[in-house]
């Protein structure tokens, strides 16, 4: 019985928190960071999509390692359009 009450309370707090979070983000939308690119990277000659990453740091690490290994000369980590928490690694070759 206690577990059911605790889970119900947790669910109510979570739903209320999600509602407040979306309302707060709608009121004060932060300016986009300079490293977030939503345009198609092909315009910059970075037309090969390599992989998707869950973090910007993971994408940048993979991009830099590719340069160090000689796989490509330039890379870009672009924020996903459909899923903004996914980072796409684009390279020039």
GROMACS elastic network, one bead per residue, 0.5 to 0.9 nm:
[ bonds ]
;  ai    aj funct       b0    kb
    1     4     6  0.52299   500
    1     5     6  0.63816   500
    1     6     6  0.86431   500
    2     5     6  0.51345   500
    2     6     6  0.60329   500
    2     7     6  0.85247   500
    3     6     6  0.50112   500
    3     7     6  0.60277   500
    3     8     6  0.84827   500
    4     7     6  0.51394   500
    4     8     6  0.61054   500
    4     9     6  0.85845   500
    5     8     6  0.50711   500
    5     9     6  0.61265   500
    5    10     6  0.85201   500
    6     9     6  0.51095   500
    6    10     6  0.60717   500
    6    11     6  0.85717   500
    7    11     6  0.60559   500
    7    12     6  0.85584   500
    8    11     6  0.51035   500
    8    12     6  0.61987   500
    8    13     6  0.86524   500
    9    12     6  0.51088   500
    9    13     6  0.61887   500
    9    14     6  0.85526   500
   10    13     6  0.51512   500
   10    14     6  0.60709   500
   10    15     6  0.86067   500
   11    14     6  0.50574   500
   11    15     6  0.61201   500
   11    16     6  0.85169   500
   12    15     6  0.52195   500
   12    16     6  0.60949   500
   12    17     6  0.84587   500
   13    16     6  0.51021   500
   13    17     6  0.59467   500
   13    18     6  0.85381   500
   14    17     6  0.50055   500
   14    18     6  0.61269   500
   14    19     6  0.86046   500
   15    18     6  0.51263   500
   15    19     6  0.62543   500
   15    20     6  0.87258   500
   16    19     6  0.51166   500
   16    20     6  0.62846   500
   16    21     6  0.85851   500
   17    20     6  0.51365   500
   17    21     6  0.60108   500
   17    22     6  0.86536   500
   18    21     6  0.50142   500
   18    22     6  0.62145   500
   18    23     6  0.85500   500
   19    22     6  0.54109   500
   19    23     6  0.62352   500
   19    24     6  0.86221   500
   20    23     6  0.50872   500
   20    24     6  0.60166   500
   20    25     6  0.85425   500
   21    24     6  0.51479   500
   21    25     6  0.61523   500
   21    26     6  0.85679   500
   22    25     6  0.51333   500
   22    26     6  0.61072   500
   22    27     6  0.86955   500
   23    26     6  0.51119   500
   23    27     6  0.63624   500
   23    28     6  0.88600   500
   24    27     6  0.51894   500
   24    28     6  0.62480   500
   24    29     6  0.82219   500
   25    28     6  0.53317   500
   25    29     6  0.54110   500
   25    30     6  0.80836   500
   26    29     6  0.60413   500
   29    32     6  0.88655   500
   30    33     6  0.86383   500
   32    35     6  0.83394   500
   32    36     6  0.67918   500
   33    36     6  0.57104   500
   33    37     6  0.88799   500
   34    37     6  0.77239   500
   35    76     6  0.87782   500
   35    77     6  0.76344   500
   35    78     6  0.76634   500
   35    79     6  0.85877   500
   36    77     6  0.76264   500
   36    78     6  0.58539   500
   36    79     6  0.56023   500
   37    40     6  0.80967   500
   37    41     6  0.81047   500
   37    76     6  0.86662   500
   37    77     6  0.77049   500
   37    79     6  0.59190   500
   37    80     6  0.85959   500
   38    41     6  0.83699   500
   38    78     6  0.64798   500
   38    79     6  0.62095   500
   38    80     6  0.71857   500
   38    81     6  0.65041   500
   39    42     6  0.87190   500
   39    43     6  0.84358   500
   39    78     6  0.82823   500
   40    43     6  0.64848   500
   40    44     6  0.84473   500
   40    46     6  0.89154   500
   40    47     6  0.85142   500
   40    78     6  0.86377   500
   41    44     6  0.56574   500
   41    45     6  0.69814   500
   41    46     6  0.53997   500
   41    47     6  0.61981   500
   41    48     6  0.88313   500
   41    76     6  0.77111   500
   41    78     6  0.77475   500
   41    90     6  0.69850   500
   41    91     6  0.88087   500
   42    45     6  0.50649   500
   42    46     6  0.50328   500
   42    48     6  0.79681   500
   42    90     6  0.86039   500
   42    92     6  0.88012   500
   43    46     6  0.72098   500
   43    47     6  0.78378   500
   44    47     6  0.78427   500
   44    92     6  0.85929   500
   45    48     6  0.87164   500
   45    91     6  0.80942   500
   45    92     6  0.58220   500
   45    93     6  0.89221   500
   46    49     6  0.81137   500
   46    74     6  0.75413   500
   46    75     6  0.68119   500
   46    76     6  0.73547   500
   46    90     6  0.56179   500
   46    93     6  0.75519   500
   47    90     6  0.64145   500
   47    91     6  0.63486   500
   47    92     6  0.59952   500
   47    93     6  0.77388   500
   48    89     6  0.84090   500
   48    90     6  0.54428   500
   48    91     6  0.52441   500
   48    92     6  0.62165   500
   48    93     6  0.64115   500
   49    52     6  0.85321   500
   49    88     6  0.71161   500
   49    89     6  0.59901   500
   49    91     6  0.65861   500
   50    88     6  0.74812   500
   50    89     6  0.54633   500
   50    90     6  0.58983   500
   50    91     6  0.70876   500
   51    59     6  0.82820   500
   51    87     6  0.84300   500
   51    88     6  0.59619   500
   51    89     6  0.54694   500
   51    90     6  0.78372   500
   52    59     6  0.75902   500
   52    80     6  0.86990   500
   52    86     6  0.63880   500
   52    87     6  0.55762   500
   52    89     6  0.63080   500
   53    56     6  0.71342   500
   53    57     6  0.87317   500
   53    58     6  0.62592   500
   53    59     6  0.56735   500
   53    85     6  0.86877   500
   53    86     6  0.56759   500
   53    88     6  0.63278   500
   53    89     6  0.76889   500
   54    57     6  0.88148   500
   54    58     6  0.73261   500
   54    59     6  0.80427   500
   54    85     6  0.63640   500
   54    87     6  0.61517   500
   54    88     6  0.89680   500
   55    58     6  0.53105   500
   55    59     6  0.65214   500
   55    60     6  0.88201   500
   55    85     6  0.73890   500
   55    86     6  0.68450   500
   55    87     6  0.64452   500
   56    59     6  0.51258   500
   56    60     6  0.61699   500
   56    61     6  0.85510   500
   56    77     6  0.70944   500
   56    78     6  0.87661   500
   56    79     6  0.84231   500
   56    85     6  0.88939   500
   56    86     6  0.81700   500
   56    87     6  0.60635   500
   56    88     6  0.88823   500
   57    60     6  0.51420   500
   57    61     6  0.60478   500
   57    62     6  0.86148   500
   58    61     6  0.51357   500
   58    62     6  0.62382   500
   58    63     6  0.85854   500
   58    87     6  0.86981   500
   59    62     6  0.52651   500
   59    63     6  0.61445   500
   59    64     6  0.86701   500
   59    76     6  0.85501   500
   59    77     6  0.61004   500
   59    87     6  0.65406   500
   59    88     6  0.71589   500
   59    89     6  0.60352   500
   60    64     6  0.60850   500
   60    65     6  0.84799   500
   60    75     6  0.84167   500
   60    76     6  0.79045   500
   60    77     6  0.66094   500
   60    89     6  0.80106   500
   61    64     6  0.52341   500
   61    65     6  0.61071   500
   61    66     6  0.86212   500
   62    65     6  0.50785   500
   62    66     6  0.61914   500
   62    67     6  0.87936   500
   62    89     6  0.80843   500
   63    66     6  0.51902   500
   63    67     6  0.65415   500
   63    68     6  0.88678   500
   63    72     6  0.85588   500
   63    74     6  0.79543   500
   63    75     6  0.57447   500
   63    76     6  0.74203   500
   63    77     6  0.79520   500
   63    89     6  0.69179   500
   63    90     6  0.83218   500
   63    91     6  0.78788   500
   64    67     6  0.51190   500
   64    68     6  0.62714   500
   64    69     6  0.86759   500
   64    74     6  0.86510   500
   64    75     6  0.78400   500
   65    68     6  0.50031   500
   65    69     6  0.61372   500
   65    70     6  0.85615   500
   65    71     6  0.87163   500
   66    69     6  0.51425   500
   66    70     6  0.61450   500
   66    71     6  0.51696   500
   66    72     6  0.60515   500
   66    73     6  0.81521   500
   66    74     6  0.88721   500
   66    75     6  0.85649   500
   67    70     6  0.50649   500
   67    71     6  0.59647   500
   67    72     6  0.53419   500
   67    73     6  0.56133   500
   67    74     6  0.69976   500
   67    75     6  0.81346   500
   68    71     6  0.77983   500
   68    72     6  0.85960   500
   68    73     6  0.89167   500
   69    72     6  0.81056   500
   70    73     6  0.71078   500
   71    93     6  0.73112   500
   72    75     6  0.74367   500
   72    91     6  0.64254   500
   72    92     6  0.61586   500
   72    93     6  0.53755   500
   73    91     6  0.76863   500
   73    92     6  0.66632   500
   73    93     6  0.75703   500
   74    90     6  0.85609   500
   74    91     6  0.58515   500
   74    92     6  0.58506   500
   74    93     6  0.83632   500
   75    89     6  0.68874   500
   75    90     6  0.55405   500
   75    92     6  0.66028   500
   76    88     6  0.79626   500
   76    89     6  0.58754   500
   76    90     6  0.52117   500
   76    91     6  0.64970   500
   77    87     6  0.59727   500
   77    88     6  0.54356   500
   77    90     6  0.63875   500
   78    81     6  0.88526   500
   78    86     6  0.85732   500
   78    87     6  0.55528   500
   78    88     6  0.51364   500
   78    89     6  0.66202   500
   78    90     6  0.74748   500
   79    83     6  0.80020   500
   79    84     6  0.58189   500
   79    85     6  0.71474   500
   79    86     6  0.61408   500
   79    88     6  0.62419   500
   80    83     6  0.51580   500
   80    85     6  0.69292   500
   80    86     6  0.53172   500
   80    87     6  0.56492   500
   80    88     6  0.63664   500
   81    84     6  0.58413   500
   81    86     6  0.86018   500
   82    86     6  0.86703   500
   83    86     6  0.56683   500
   83    87     6  0.86323   500
   84    87     6  0.76001   500
